[in-house]
Amino acid sequence: MRIQVTEAGKWTLDAPQQVWRGEDGKADSVLQSALFAGQAMLVVKESDDTVGFSLRYLGFKATGFMTMTAAKQSAPDFAQRVLGRMLNMTSK
């Protein structure tokens, strides 16, 4: 089997990885995004009524982060766990 990166894949894989974009530094920041393994991850404020933030990546979600900074610090581990879980969902 020969695996190649498509043109669209090159665009996302060549882009800076794990560099957060969005309303950085604002006290009322509600959303930021970054690429992990070429795929978008989001940090999202859960609601206007709560303090918590969640991470969202490839259809998975991790919750319970009190600050955006705490969520972003956990993002690499979350990405690895999601990718590992997806790997375990495949069979040979």
GUBADREN-420083 format. One line per field, with one value per atom (N, C-alpha, C, O): residue number from 0; residue in one letter; atom name; x, y, z. Coordinates in pm, whole numbers. Layout:
# residues N
k	c(NUM, ...)
r	c(A, ...)
a	c(CA, ...)
u	c(X, ...)
v	c(Y, ...)
w	c(Z, ...)
***
This chain:
# residues 92
k	c(0, 0, 0, 0, 1, 1, 1, 1, 2, 2, 2, 2, 3, 3, 3, 3, 4, 4, 4, 4, 5, 5, 5, 5, 6, 6, 6, 6, 7, 7, 7, 7, 8, 8, 8, 8, 9, 9, 9, 9, 10, 10, 10, 10, 11, 11, 11, 11, 12, 12, 12, 12, 13, 13, 13, 13, 14, 14, 14, 14, 15, 15, 15, 15, 16, 16, 16, 16, 17, 17, 17, 17, 18, 18, 18, 18, 19, 19, 19, 19, 20, 20, 20, 20, 21, 21, 21, 21, 22, 22, 22, 22, 23, 23, 23, 23, 24, 24, 24, 24, 25, 25, 25, 25, 26, 26, 26, 26, 27, 27, 27, 27, 28, 28, 28, 28, 29, 29, 29, 29, 30, 30, 30, 30, 31, 31, 31, 31, 32, 32, 32, 32, 33, 33, 33, 33, 34, 34, 34, 34, 35, 35, 35, 35, 36, 36, 36, 36, 37, 37, 37, 37, 38, 38, 38, 38, 39, 39, 39, 39, 40, 40, 40, 40, 41, 41, 41, 41, 42, 42, 42, 42, 43, 43, 43, 43, 44, 44, 44, 44, 45, 45, 45, 45, 46, 46, 46, 46, 47, 47, 47, 47, 48, 48, 48, 48, 49, 49, 49, 49, 50, 50, 50, 50, 51, 51, 51, 51, 52, 52, 52, 52, 53, 53, 53, 53, 54, 54, 54, 54, 55, 55, 55, 55, 56, 56, 56, 56, 57, 57, 57, 57, 58, 58, 58, 58, 59, 59, 59, 59, 60, 60, 60, 60, 61, 61, 61, 61, 62, 62, 62, 62, 63, 63, 63, 63, 64, 64, 64, 64, 65, 65, 65, 65, 66, 66, 66, 66, 67, 67, 67, 67, 68, 68, 68, 68, 69, 69, 69, 69, 70, 70, 70, 70, 71, 71, 71, 71, 72, 72, 72, 72, 73, 73, 73, 73, 74, 74, 74, 74, 75, 75, 75, 75, 76, 76, 76, 76, 77, 77, 77, 77, 78, 78, 78, 78, 79, 79, 79, 79, 80, 80, 80, 80, 81, 81, 81, 81, 82, 82, 82, 82, 83, 83, 83, 83, 84, 84, 84, 84, 85, 85, 85, 85, 86, 86, 86, 86, 87, 87, 87, 87, 88, 88, 88, 88, 89, 89, 89, 89, 90, 90, 90, 90, 91, 91, 91, 91)
r	c(M, M, M, M, R, R, R, R, I, I, I, I, Q, Q, Q, Q, V, V, V, V, T, T, T, T, E, E, E, E, A, A, A, A, G, G, G, G, K, K, K, K, W, W, W, W, T, T, T, T, L, L, L, L, D, D, D, D, A, A, A, A, P, P, P, P, Q, Q, Q, Q, Q, Q, Q, Q, V, V, V, V, W, W, W, W, R, R, R, R, G, G, G, G, E, E, E, E, D, D, D, D, G, G, G, G, K, K, K, K, A, A, A, A, D, D, D, D, S, S, S, S, V, V, V, V, L, L, L, L, Q, Q, Q, Q, S, S, S, S, A, A, A, A, L, L, L, L, F, F, F, F, A, A, A, A, G, G, G, G, Q, Q, Q, Q, A, A, A, A, M, M, M, M, L, L, L, L, V, V, V, V, V, V, V, V, K, K, K, K, E, E, E, E, S, S, S, S, D, D, D, D, D, D, D, D, T, T, T, T, V, V, V, V, G, G, G, G, F, F, F, F, S, S, S, S, L, L, L, L, R, R, R, R, Y, Y, Y, Y, L, L, L, L, G, G, G, G, F, F, F, F, K, K, K, K, A, A, A, A, T, T, T, T, G, G, G, G, F, F, F, F, M, M, M, M, T, T, T, T, M, M, M, M, T, T, T, T, A, A, A, A, A, A, A, A, K, K, K, K, Q, Q, Q, Q, S, S, S, S, A, A, A, A, P, P, P, P, D, D, D, D, F, F, F, F, A, A, A, A, Q, Q, Q, Q, R, R, R, R, V, V, V, V, L, L, L, L, G, G, G, G, R, R, R, R, M, M, M, M, L, L, L, L, N, N, N, N, M, M, M, M, T, T, T, T, S, S, S, S, K, K, K, K)
a	c(N, CA, C, O, N, CA, C, O, N, CA, C, O, N, CA, C, O, N, CA, C, O, N, CA, C, O, N, CA, C, O, N, CA, C, O, N, CA, C, O, N, CA, C, O, N, CA, C, O, N, CA, C, O, N, CA, C, O, N, CA, C, O, N, CA, C, O, N, CA, C, O, N, CA, C, O, N, CA, C, O, N, CA, C, O, N, CA, C, O, N, CA, C, O, N, CA, C, O, N, CA, C, O, N, CA, C, O, N, CA, C, O, N, CA, C, O, N, CA, C, O, N, CA, C, O, N, CA, C, O, N, CA, C, O, N, CA, C, O, N, CA, C, O, N, CA, C, O, N, CA, C, O, N, CA, C, O, N, CA, C, O, N, CA, C, O, N, CA, C, O, N, CA, C, O, N, CA, C, O, N, CA, C, O, N, CA, C, O, N, CA, C, O, N, CA, C, O, N, CA, C, O, N, CA, C, O, N, CA, C, O, N, CA, C, O, N, CA, C, O, N, CA, C, O, N, CA, C, O, N, CA, C, O, N, CA, C, O, N, CA, C, O, N, CA, C, O, N, CA, C, O, N, CA, C, O, N, CA, C, O, N, CA, C, O, N, CA, C, O, N, CA, C, O, N, CA, C, O, N, CA, C, O, N, CA, C, O, N, CA, C, O, N, CA, C, O, N, CA, C, O, N, CA, C, O, N, CA, C, O, N, CA, C, O, N, CA, C, O, N, CA, C, O, N, CA, C, O, N, CA, C, O, N, CA, C, O, N, CA, C, O, N, CA, C, O, N, CA, C, O, N, CA, C, O, N, CA, C, O, N, CA, C, O, N, CA, C, O, N, CA, C, O, N, CA, C, O, N, CA, C, O, N, CA, C, O, N, CA, C, O, N, CA, C, O, N, CA, C, O, N, CA, C, O, N, CA, C, O, N, CA, C, O)
u	c(84, 0, 89, 184, 57, 131, 42, -67, 87, 10, 74, 194, -8, 39, -49, -165, 8, -67, -129, -61, -259, -328, -289, -223, -329, -303, -368, -308, -492, -560, -488, -475, -442, -366, -236, -198, -168, -42, -68, 11, -180, -213, -227, -172, -301, -322, -202, -175, -131, -15, 106, 189, 117, 229, 203, 296, 79, 45, 102, 123, 127, 179, 85, -37, 143, 67, 72, 172, -36, -47, -21, 35, -61, -53, -196, -274, -230, -368, -400, -319, -520, -568, -705, -785, -729, -858, -840, -744, -929, -930, -837, -883, -708, -612, -597, -590, -593, -568, -691, -683, -804, -928, -992, -999, -1038, -1103, -1231, -1269, -1297, -1423, -1407, -1504, -1287, -1261, -1345, -1348, -1412, -1501, -1459, -1512, -1365, -1329, -1187, -1150, -1110, -981, -964, -1026, -880, -858, -710, -634, -672, -536, -541, -635, -439, -428, -345, -238, -393, -319, -322, -430, -207, -196, -277, -338, -277, -344, -495, -562, -549, -694, -726, -651, -836, -871, -918, -999, -864, -913, -964, -906, -1072, -1130, -1127, -1142, -1107, -1137, -1260, -1259, -1365, -1493, -1543, -1540, -1588, -1655, -1789, -1863, -1819, -1938, -2067, -2153, -2082, -2201, -2176, -2077, -2263, -2251, -2277, -2235, -2347, -2386, -2283, -2294, -2183, -2085, -1945, -1922, -1852, -1712, -1634, -1530, -1680, -1604, -1580, -1655, -1473, -1434, -1423, -1401, -1438, -1421, -1327, -1310, -1267, -1187, -1270, -1340, -1262, -1335, -1238, -1169, -1236, -1140, -1192, -1218, -1206, -1242, -1367, -1374, -1464, -1588, -1586, -1682, -1478, -1466, -1463, -1432, -1496, -1502, -1447, -1473, -1370, -1323, -1371, -1355, -1430, -1488, -1423, -1339, -1465, -1423, -1304, -1246, -1266, -1153, -1205, -1298, -1148, -1196, -1152, -1218, -1042, -993, -956, -933, -950, -905, -760, -722, -678, -537, -524, -442, -602, -597, -636, -575, -737, -779, -668, -638, -607, -501, -380, -315, -350, -238, -265, -172, -391, -429, -450, -467, -448, -480, -389, -441, -257, -175, -208, -215, -228, -264, -401, -419, -495, -628, -618, -681, -541, -525, -466, -512, -365, -305, -404, -407, -484, -584, -692, -735, -735, -835, -779, -845, -659, -600, -576, -595, -535, -518, -650, -657, -753, -885, -934, -992, -910, -949, -869, -923, -743, -659, -715, -720, -757, -813, -950, -998, -1012, -1143, -1130, -1231, -1008, -987, -945, -888, -972, -932, -861, -879, -782, -709, -778, -733)
v	c(-117, 0, 124, 135, 216, 342, 454, 479, 520, 628, 761, 780, 850, 983, 1088, 1063, 1204, 1317, 1391, 1424, 1418, 1492, 1640, 1684, 1714, 1858, 1926, 2012, 1888, 1945, 1904, 1985, 1782, 1735, 1810, 1842, 1839, 1915, 2052, 2102, 2112, 2245, 2242, 2329, 2144, 2140, 2084, 2125, 1991, 1933, 2025, 2020, 2109, 2204, 2330, 2406, 2353, 2472, 2453, 2341, 2563, 2552, 2468, 2489, 2373, 2284, 2335, 2391, 2315, 2349, 2497, 2534, 2579, 2725, 2774, 2766, 2826, 2867, 3000, 3092, 3007, 3129, 3163, 3075, 3291, 3336, 3456, 3532, 3475, 3591, 3570, 3560, 3563, 3537, 3659, 3772, 3634, 3740, 3815, 3897, 3790, 3858, 3780, 3657, 3852, 3787, 3715, 3617, 3764, 3704, 3615, 3592, 3567, 3481, 3353, 3289, 3317, 3200, 3088, 2978, 3115, 3015, 3039, 3152, 2933, 2935, 2803, 2703, 2803, 2681, 2664, 2761, 2539, 2505, 2373, 2295, 2350, 2224, 2125, 2160, 2004, 1893, 1780, 1731, 1738, 1635, 1676, 1593, 1806, 1858, 1872, 1907, 1846, 1853, 1957, 1973, 2027, 2136, 2086, 1994, 2149, 2130, 2265, 2369, 2262, 2384, 2382, 2276, 2499, 2522, 2612, 2718, 2568, 2638, 2661, 2571, 2783, 2809, 2737, 2748, 2663, 2578, 2657, 2619, 2766, 2850, 2983, 3000, 3078, 3208, 3199, 3286, 3095, 3080, 3007, 3007, 2945, 2867, 2918, 2999, 2869, 2908, 2809, 2845, 2687, 2579, 2590, 2654, 2524, 2515, 2368, 2282, 2341, 2205, 2207, 2308, 2092, 2067, 1982, 1891, 2009, 1931, 1898, 1985, 1768, 1722, 1593, 1495, 1594, 1476, 1405, 1282, 1483, 1426, 1384, 1325, 1414, 1383, 1512, 1619, 1501, 1619, 1584, 1477, 1677, 1666, 1791, 1902, 1773, 1884, 1898, 1818, 2003, 2020, 2111, 2112, 2187, 2279, 2413, 2469, 2463, 2587, 2711, 2815, 2701, 2815, 2769, 2650, 2863, 2833, 2786, 2695, 2847, 2809, 2664, 2590, 2622, 2483, 2387, 2282, 2423, 2339, 2328, 2219, 2441, 2440, 2360, 2294, 2364, 2285, 2135, 2056, 2095, 1954, 1908, 1788, 1998, 1965, 1859, 1769, 1865, 1760, 1620, 1525, 1606, 1476, 1431, 1314, 1524, 1492, 1444, 1344, 1513, 1471, 1331, 1249, 1302, 1169, 1062, 953, 1092, 995, 971, 858, 1079, 1064, 980, 886, 1011, 935, 790, 700, 767, 630, 555, 438, 621, 558, 524, 418, 615, 588, 471, 389, 464, 352, 220, 121, 220, 99, 63, -48, 155, 128, 61, 27, 41, -25, -170, -203, -254, -394, -437, -378, -538, -592, -715, -775)
w	c(0, 0, 0, 78, -89, -96, -43, -96, 60, 121, 84, 99, 35, -4, 64, 96, 83, 137, 20, -77, 28, -77, -71, 23, -172, -172, -53, 12, -22, 94, 222, 314, 228, 344, 362, 475, 252, 260, 321, 401, 282, 333, 485, 553, 538, 683, 758, 871, 699, 768, 766, 856, 663, 657, 738, 765, 776, 857, 998, 1042, 1067, 1204, 1291, 1294, 1362, 1449, 1593, 1637, 1665, 1807, 1834, 1937, 1739, 1756, 1767, 1672, 1884, 1910, 1845, 1846, 1786, 1722, 1779, 1810, 1791, 1842, 1931, 1915, 2022, 2109, 2228, 2341, 2204, 2310, 2401, 2354, 2528, 2624, 2670, 2761, 2608, 2649, 2763, 2760, 2862, 2976, 2935, 2998, 2830, 2787, 2663, 2591, 2638, 2524, 2535, 2640, 2426, 2428, 2333, 2343, 2242, 2143, 2092, 2060, 2084, 2016, 1943, 1980, 1840, 1764, 1732, 1728, 1710, 1671, 1594, 1608, 1513, 1441, 1522, 1572, 1534, 1594, 1494, 1459, 1446, 1342, 1219, 1152, 1190, 1072, 1084, 987, 1202, 1222, 1329, 1426, 1312, 1402, 1538, 1548, 1641, 1778, 1826, 1794, 1901, 1955, 2107, 2169, 2166, 2307, 2306, 2245, 2374, 2370, 2512, 2596, 2537, 2665, 2661, 2563, 2767, 2767, 2752, 2673, 2826, 2812, 2880, 2952, 2858, 2922, 3072, 3148, 3114, 3255, 3340, 3463, 3277, 3352, 3326, 3236, 3406, 3392, 3306, 3252, 3292, 3231, 3082, 3009, 3040, 2900, 2860, 2945, 2731, 2681, 2561, 2494, 2536, 2416, 2323, 2367, 2193, 2093, 1979, 1925, 1943, 1843, 1780, 1850, 1650, 1571, 1625, 1626, 1669, 1717, 1863, 1912, 1934, 2075, 2156, 2103, 2284, 2369, 2507, 2560, 2565, 2704, 2776, 2726, 2894, 2968, 3105, 3145, 3175, 3313, 3333, 3442, 3234, 3248, 3299, 3241, 3405, 3466, 3387, 3395, 3313, 3234, 3095, 3071, 3003, 2869, 2871, 2797, 2955, 2966, 3010, 2955, 3107, 3153, 3041, 3025, 2965, 2853, 2749, 2700, 2715, 2614, 2661, 2580, 2789, 2842, 2831, 2817, 2839, 2829, 2686, 2662, 2591, 2452, 2389, 2323, 2406, 2343, 2395, 2316, 2525, 2582, 2529, 2496, 2523, 2470, 2325, 2290, 2242, 2102, 2094, 2014, 2175, 2173, 2216, 2158, 2316, 2362, 2257, 2236, 2192, 2086, 1972, 1927, 1926, 1816, 1856, 1774, 1980, 2029, 2032, 1994, 2078, 2081, 1940, 1917, 1847, 1709, 1651, 1577, 1684, 1638, 1691, 1619, 1817, 1875, 1818, 1839, 1747, 1686, 1550, 1488, 1503, 1375, 1398, 1503, 1303, 1315, 1188, 1081, 1201, 1085, 1033, 936)
***
